Amino acid sequence: MTTSYISTTKKSKRGLNTLINLTSTFLGVQLNNPIVIASSPLTESADAISKCEEYGAGAVIAKSCSSTRIGEKGYRRCFIDKQGWWAASTFDREIQDVRETAIYLKQSTSKCSIPIFASVSELTLAPEKWISTCKAIQDTGVSGIQLDLFYFENVLGESDFSKNLIELLSSLKDELRIPIFPKLNINLPTLLMSDVFNKAGIECVSILDSISLPAPFSVIEEGKPVLRSAINVSKASLFGAWQYPLTQKYLYELKSKGFVVCAGGGVQEPINIIELILLGASAVQLATSIILNGYHKISHYVDGVKDYMSQHGFTRIDDFQGKALAYYQGSTCYQPSTLLCDENKCIHCNICLEQAFCTAISEKNNKVVIDKQLCDACSLCVDLCPSKALYLVPMN
């Protein structure tokens, strides 16, 4: 099914009928829109990928595959709490066999019109292993290969890790006919990896993978795992909104080094997609919110981007991509401000008096008193005030 993502809107900031073009480019490939479905259960079969296209995805990244099999019997176990969505499984269950993946990728690329990227994961830095796996899928019609570095915990401590990773990435670039892009996780800091990527000639990067943590357990039951039907679980991956600030951090740091980035991790609503594009993302990948809410959520995201562009008079993604970066150039500059209180709005809840960050606010004769010498105009109390009685005004 082919879907058109260019639509005419009736109103814009300029008051004119505007043709909105959602096309974007990542890895030298044009996408109908910047919404990319991340490597996940949403992309682990031909039918699943077709559903992503049906609901409006601009591209998909297939479930990671490998030529390595550990021999573990695999099950998935999930749990949702206030921290997010927990998922535990074995390598063999989560990382698909490369031969099976090649079959469904050929099916998908032959019937889908959107770009499909493969994803490869191995447990070693040895180039031969990665080259063999990547070559097994490069002729399936995919537009590129994501390098899933999630399972590198066992080699991170090696003294020559950076050197070996540079050799691996350089070898893959030399040996493959299609482009590659590594995916980072929080075990791989951008300050280290940007240097590695530059030396290996990497231009495009994918962010941000989940975090592997001790699996959630019950305090009441003295440490018993809460993952259902799990007798003993060492670690689980945690997905959710907690990732989003880290995604912004990684994106900003990678853009400051000149990389092209497909950013994702913790995206909940269309505003998050807009924010990441404003920070320079060429495409935005997501999975968790769709897994938990259904494929129809993809259309919600696409429509959200359209609505933002219409409201702000933008006709192309390029019109606002990276605009926020201009505000992060040079030294931080603050505008002198002073704190005031609207006594008519004050409900005397005492929240501003009881906070322990500063002592600039007191009360006298049932009125708020602000010590201008102590107040730094930090605005913490402005955000804490439930009645919006406190506010800042610029100083002349």
N, C-alpha and C positions, 0 to 999 in steps of 0.2 A: 504494500500500500504506500503510495507516494502522497505526502501531505505538503501543501504550500504554506510557507511561513512568512510570506510577504503580504501584509494586509493594509487596507486603507482605513485610516481613522478619521473621524469627523471633526475633531478639535485638537488643537495643539496650543502650546504656549504662545505661538505667533498668530493664532486665530485662523490658520489656513488648513485646508485639507492636506494631509501629509502622508506620503507613502513611506511606511516603515519597513526597513530592510534589516532583518535580524541576522544576516550572514556574518560569520566570523571565521577566522583562520587559525588553525593550530597544527603544528608539524608540517606546515606547507600545504595542508589539506583544507579545503573550504567546507564549512559546516553550515547547514541551513539556519541554525541558531546556536547559541553558545552552551546549550544544556547538554551535557555529556553524562550518560549513565555509567557510573563507576563499576569497575570489576567487582562482581558480587553475585549472589544467587539470581539477581535480576537478569544476568547476562550469561548464564551457564548452559544455555541450550539454544537451538535455532528458534524454537517457538517463543522463548522468553525475549530474545532479541527482536523478533518481529513485533511483539507487543510494545516494546520500547519505541519502535518506529511508529507504530499505529497511534500511540498517544502523544507523539510530537517531539521525541528526542532528536537532538541535532547529530548525535553520534553515540556509540557505545564502546566500552572497553570490556572485552570478553573476560570471563572468569580465568584466573591464572592457571597455567598448566605447567607440567614438568615431565621430564623423562625419568625422574627419580621416583621410586616407590619404596617406602620404608617397610611395608608389610603390616601396618597397623589396621585393625578393624575400626572403621570409622563411624561415628554418629555425631549429629549436631545436637547441642543442648543450649537452650536460650533462657534468659531471665531478664525481666525489666524491673528496674527500681528507679529511685529519684536521680541516680547518677546517669542513667541511660540504658542502652540495650547491650546486654552481655551475650556473647556467643562463644561457645567452646567446641572444638572439634579437633580431629587429628590431621596431620599433613596430608595423608592419602585421601581423606574425605574432603578436605577443603581445596586442595590443589589437584586439578584434573589431570588425567593421563593425556600426554601430548597427542597420541594417536587418535583418541576419541575426540579431542578438541579440534584437531585438523578436519575431521569429518563434518562436524556441525558448523565450523567456520566456513567451509566451502559451500555448504547449503545456505548459510546466511548471506554471504557476499553475493551469491548468485541471484537471490530473490529480494534483497533489501537495497534501497537506493542510498541510505545514509552511510557515512564512513564507519567502518568497524575496525577497531584496533585490537590486536591480540595482547595477551599479558603472559609473561614467562617468569617462573620462579625456580631457583635452584638453591641448594644448601652449601655451595662451594664457590670460591672465587676463580676456580680453574676455567679459563676461557673455553677449552675444548667442550666442556659439558654444556655451557650456555650456547655456544655456536651450533652444536648439534641439535639442540632443542629448537632454537630459533629458525634454523634452516628447515626444520620439519613443518613449520607453519607459514613461512614467508611466501609460499606459492599458493596459499589458500584464497588470495584476493584481499587480504587485510591491508589497511593503509599504513600501518606501522606497528611496532611492538613496544609495549610498556615493559620495563624491567622491574619486576616486583622484588624489592630488596628487604622485605619484611622478615625473612628467615635468616638474617645475617648475624643474629646474636652470638652464634658460636664462633664467628671469625672477627668480631669487632675488636677484641682485645689484642689481636695480633699486631706486632710492631710494624709490619710492612703492609698493613691493611690498605692504606691510601695508595701505595705504589701498586699493589696487586689489583685494586679496583680500577685504577687508571689503565692498567694493561688490559683488563677485562673489557672495559668500555671501548677502548681504542680498537681492540681486536674485533669486537662486534661491528663497529662502524666499518671496518675494512672488509669484513667477510660477508656482510649482508647487503642485499639489494634494496631493502626498504629501511626507512628511518627508525630510530629507536629513541625512547625517552624514559629515563629512570624515575621511579616513584619513591619519594622520601617518606620516612617515618620519624618520630621524635627521637629515636636512637641515633639518627644521622643529622647532626646540626648543620645549618646552612653555611656557617663560616668555614667548616671543614670541607663540606661537599662542593661548595661553589668553586673552590680551588681545584678540587679533583675534576669536576666537570669541565672547567676551562682547559685544563691540561689534556683532557681526553677529547676535546672538541665537541662536547655536548652543548646544544643550544636550547633544547626544550626539556622541561621538567614537569613531573606530575606530583601533586601534594594533596592531602596528607593522610597517611594510613592510620589505622586504629592503634591503640596502645595495648600491649599485652601486660596484664596485671594478675596478681593472685585472685583466683576466682572468688566471687562473693560468698560469704558464709554467714551463718546465723549466730548471733551473740547468745541468744536464749538457749540454743542447743549446743553451746560451747564449741563453736568452730565448724559445725557440720556444713558441708556445701549446700547452697540453696538451689543449685542447678538440679532440676528434676531428673530423677533416674540416674543420678551421678553419684557413685559411691566414693570416688576419690578423683579430684580434679586439681591439677597444679596451677594452671593459668587459664585465663579467658580473655578474649578481646572485648574492649569496651568502645561502643560507638555512641555518638550523640552530640548534643549542643556544646558540651564541654570542649570539644575539639575546635570550635570556631575561632576563638581568640588566637589559638596557636596557628591555625590556617592563615589568619591575617598576618601574623608575625613572619611566618615562613614566606608568604607571598611578597610582602614588602621587602624582605631581605634579598630574596632572589631577584626581584625586579630592580633593586638598587645595583645588582651585579650584571644586569642586562639580559637575563634569561627570559625565554618565552614560557609561560606557565599555564597549565591546566590545573586550577585550584579547586579544592573541595575538602570537606571534613567539617561536620557540625552544621551544615546548611539546613535551615528549618523552613524559611519562608522566602518569597521572592526578593524581599529587601536585602537578604544576605547575598543573593546572586548579584544584585546591583552594586552592593558594597565591594565585592571582590573584583568586579569589572572596573569600578572606579579606582581600585588599587592596582589595576594593570593586568588582571587575568585575561587571557585570550579566550578561555573557555572555563566553564564551571562544572565540576563533576559532583554527583550526589547519588546516594543509594539508600541510606538508612530511613529517611523520611518516606521514601516510596515503598520500601519493604514493609514498613509499619502501617502505611495508609492506603496503598494500592497504586497501580499504574496511572490512574486518572490524575494523580498528583503532578505528573509531568506536564500535563496541559495547564494546570494551575500555575506552574513556574513560568512556562512560556508566555501565558497571558499576562503575568505579573511584570515581566520585562517589557512587553508591548505597552502596557498601561503607563509604566514609568517614562518610557521614551515619548509617548504621546503627551503626557502632562508637562514634560520639560522641553518639548519641541525638537527632540532628537530624531533624525531620520535613519541613522546608521549606528551600529555599535561603536565604531571608531569615534563618534562624536563625543562620547563620554568615557571611553576606555582610558584608564590611567590618569584621569583629571585630578584625583585626590593626591597623587604623588607630588604635584607642584607645591602643596602645602607642607611637605616634609623636607624641603630643601633648606640647607643652612641651619643656623642656630635657632632654637626655640625663642619666640618673641611673644611676650604677654602684654595685654592691654591693661593699664592701671584701672582698677575698678574700686567701687566702694559698696559696702553692704547696707541695705536699708530694710526697714520693716514697716509693712502696712498694718497699723494697729486695728483697722477695721476688719481685717481678715484673720488676725491672730486669735487662736482658740485657747491659748495658754495651756497647751499640752505638755510643755516643758521639755520636749524632745531636744530642742536646740541647747537647752541648759545642761542636760544630762549626758550628751555626747562627750566623749573623752579625748577628742582630737585637739581642741583648743579651748581657751578660757576667755575669748573675746566677748561672749554674750552673757549678760546677767539680767536680773529683773529688779526693778525698783518702782514702788507704788503701782504694782500690777501692770507695768509697762516694760517692754523689752528695751534693754540698754546695750548699745554696741560700742565697744572701746575701739576707736579707729586706730589706736597705736598697736593694739594686739591683733586686730583683724588683718589677715593676709589676703582676704577676698578669694579664698580657696573654693568656695561655693558648696562645700559639703553640707552645711546647714540648709542651703537652698534646696538641695535634693531631698533632705530628710524632712523638711517642713510639709506636713500633710495638707495644710490649708493654703500653701503658696503665699504666705504672708512675707517671707523673706525673699529678697531679690537683689541682684547686682545691677549697678548702673555704671557706665564708663565715666572715668574722670577726665576733665578737660586738661 
